[in-house]
């Protein structure tokens, strides 16, 4: 038997349950025979045809033999084996697929999960086609194979259907996998936020105790189902019968909240598992955050084996205002609304909810995830994506468990609902030393920015900014563009608003002649009718309403910011009514700035105390609207990559250098060539004479560059000489380099001089916890000084290479600046796409610099390349569904 998955894993079933998938073990024989015994005759017939149960038992004997050639997986639920699946390699690259599932597990998505995992294993093992023979009346299995997402062919033979599948992953397969994962996660978390019964374990009688506060919160929220306090030292708590353990609670418990000392939690979790609890919220601290990683791991194991989802530990709890659920010890309950909030920090969550309540921003749901041992931001995004009560999603994150998966989920969710994120940890303290231009620029926080930007996520820096933006997104239509009109009664705040717009890339354009004429016809002579429209301190509420209505009608305006300073004009109350009336029927974006007042007008117009707040929210909203309006791009299409050769090169080099190294120029050039990246020809030299000979062979003039394991920035130490036109100059230059650099120089390379062009840099870095990041920028010796960079997280889409170039300040140089010829930007984009695919395919590439890449009128050529390899685990496959 062979191992069929990299490790064992837990998977989420269609209705939200949990199964454990692992390779078959030698001792599984009795469990497999019990699986056959539990199967109906009908199931045995559909799987083993006329062999029935006798054939099934014989099959189980075969698959457990030590020399069985099949790749076998089993699945367990609640500790018992409930399914077995395998493929057996045959002739000509084919493999026969077979599967048996416990009758009680039908229609829960387990068969699809097993086939998904086996297909990936088969593709890795070089299987050309998976072949399944299915009885024509076995419609469930035919449906599983048809819906999988793999290309299939059918043939009908004597009452059976032969289905042939290409197991190699495709975009269609990934799309179907993501759909199934989304369905399962949504179903799973629906039970968490809409439980039918709750137990509070550790609910004490003292009002200040956390368990008592959680119980009180549940009752005060008006939860309609049974609520059971669990406390062995009390008969009744808050008028409810108390039970010594959760096992004594009569009837089922969907949600259990644990607020007991850390040393008691594992035993309580086992009791909850034995009672069939669906979801466990552990508010108790003292786990991984206190160094008790083993205890936290055991808590997660108990939950996974019993099918419970775990929130926390070390958290505040959960809430859903639509379900009248507040299973938390928040100081103040969240008001009902349309904003969903997740926070890794309890303190930040308290500040957010208290401030949201004060501003009139209500919550649809809330989850404090604490140590995030199980349920994470990825899971909550999946749930809130379909939640009809949620319009905007806000996340406070301290870490990403699976950044690539977060990016895929967030990109999909952002097409429907805005996501606002505060990500802490912008500093770079504690980062390892880096040696390449790219690694110096591409910090982990830069990677976070690139990931969030590509996913359409709005990143903010403060609680105030998050709530300012959430108010606008949750109440107003998205703007069609960034053209803002400012209307108000005070020149100073309006000027501040206009200045803030300019700083944030928003336009404050002049109004059309028609609009100015209408304004001038009815406003006082003292009013300014340009943009900003200033009614002055004497402007009445009626004047303000007319100006707002008129400006909203201007087709060249996308959003209107109303700036009012009380108590001038008609006073605060009258002005508020005027704003509400003037904007009642508009379909454009409106925000108000009433000096000193934060909140909502009429529950639908966001109101800000200061102009900078309003403009900051507008800036985020305009950017999000522009991202959402762009069509979804297809994956990038770099030149055909030779990934087999590339992986072989990396594996061979790491076998010779287990700790990793900076590749020599020739190996780096070969690796880049696998991805269509053009590198200038180079000849090695180990002394002045061989350098001179190489120069003559190459053709003068030449460039001479020192090489050595520690030489990264060669020009900084005099290790680069250009335009050497005679063998003597080459010989002399080599000797000067060797004398200046010393033992660090172990040789040199000789290159022909590249034709003049624009110097660019293409680079990459792999962050240990985040993954790869691609950089493009202005190249040459001043690459770091100019800091003109654009970043993306691979894999790229087909618009990314062009967009990265367009974002650079130096982009005009490529188009022909001040009489210079335009260069081959298409060739540069191909190089970018190739490096992006290399970084995505090869996690062992720790640092990469192509500096410079010289872009000429006829192509793009890397003239200096540096690649550092380091051992790295493969990233989680997007095609293998598993709980982290």
Secondary structure, DSSP 8 states (H G I E B T S, - for coil): ----SSS-EEEE-TTS-EEEEEE--GGGHHHHHHHHHHS-HHHHHHHHGGGHHHHHHHHHHHHTSTT--SEEEEEEETTEEEEEEEEEE-GGGEEEEEEEE-GGGTTSSHHHHHHHHHHHHHHHTT--EEEEEEETT-HHHHHHHHHSSS-EEEEEETTEEEEEE--S--HHHHHHHHHHHHHHHHHHHHHHHT-SEEEEET--SSTTSHHHHHHHHHHHTT--SEEEEE-TT-SEETTEEEESSGGGSSS--SEEEE-S-HHHHHHHHHHHHHHT-SEEEE----SGGGT-HHHHHHHHHHHHHHT-EEEESS--EEEEGGGTEEEE--SS---EEEEEEEES-HHHHHHHHHHHHHHT--EEEEEE-TT-SS--HHHHHHHHHH-TT-SEEEEEES--SSHHHHHHHHHHHHTTSEEEEEE-----TT-----SHHHHH--HHHHHHHHHHHTT-EEESSHHHHHHHHHHHHHS---SSSBEEEEES-HHHHHHHHHHHHHTT-B-----HHHHHHHHHHS-TT-B-SSSEE--TT--HHHHHHHHHHHHT-TT--EEEEEE-TTSTTHHHHHHHHHHHHTSS--SEEEEEETTB-EEETTTEEEESSHHHHHHHHHHHHHHHHHHHS----B---S---HHHHHHHHHHHHHHSTT-EE--HHHHHHHHHTTT--B--EEEESSHHHHHHHHHHH-SSEEEEEE-TT-SSGGGGT-EEEEE-SHHHHHHHHHHHHHHHGGG--EEEEEE-----EEEEEEEEEETTTEEEEEEEE-STTHHHH--EEEE-SS-BTTHHHHHHHTSTTHHHHTT-TT-----HHHHHHHHHHHHHHHHH-TTEEEEEEEEEEEETTEEEE-SEEEEE--------TTS--B-
